[in-house]
């Protein structure tokens, strides 16, 4: 949830530790790419992976409305800096 420049999701996808990843941001793709210098490259990498889905406009406080999960169970990772 809210991966900023999508570097965290790209790193997870590279490691292959998850069968399926849904990488999200609240902002639009355009805003993400203008805000974060490496976002476009990370998004290109993620879109090339068959096990990754990228969604923009996902509000973590309104997941059922903005993400519309289709599975019964999932793991949610919030990547906040420490």
Secondary structure as the mmCIF struct_conf table of DSSP 4:
data_model
#
loop_
_struct_conf.conf_type_id
_struct_conf.id
_struct_conf.beg_label_comp_id
_struct_conf.beg_label_asym_id
_struct_conf.beg_label_seq_id
_struct_conf.end_label_comp_id
_struct_conf.end_label_asym_id
_struct_conf.end_label_seq_id
TURN_TY1_P TURN_TY1_P1 UNK A 4 UNK A 6
HELX_RH_AL_P HELX_RH_AL_P1 UNK A 7 UNK A 15
TURN_TY1_P TURN_TY1_P2 UNK A 16 UNK A 16
BEND BEND1 UNK A 19 UNK A 19
STRN STRN1 UNK A 21 UNK A 25
BEND BEND2 UNK A 26 UNK A 27
HELX_RH_AL_P HELX_RH_AL_P2 UNK A 29 UNK A 35
TURN_TY1_P TURN_TY1_P3 UNK A 37 UNK A 38
HELX_RH_AL_P HELX_RH_AL_P3 UNK A 39 UNK A 48
TURN_TY1_P TURN_TY1_P4 UNK A 50 UNK A 51
STRN STRN2 UNK A 52 UNK A 56
BEND BEND3 UNK A 57 UNK A 57
HELX_RH_3T_P HELX_RH_3T_P1 UNK A 60 UNK A 62
HELX_RH_AL_P HELX_RH_AL_P4 UNK A 63 UNK A 66
TURN_TY1_P TURN_TY1_P5 UNK A 67 UNK A 67
BEND BEND4 UNK A 71 UNK A 72
#
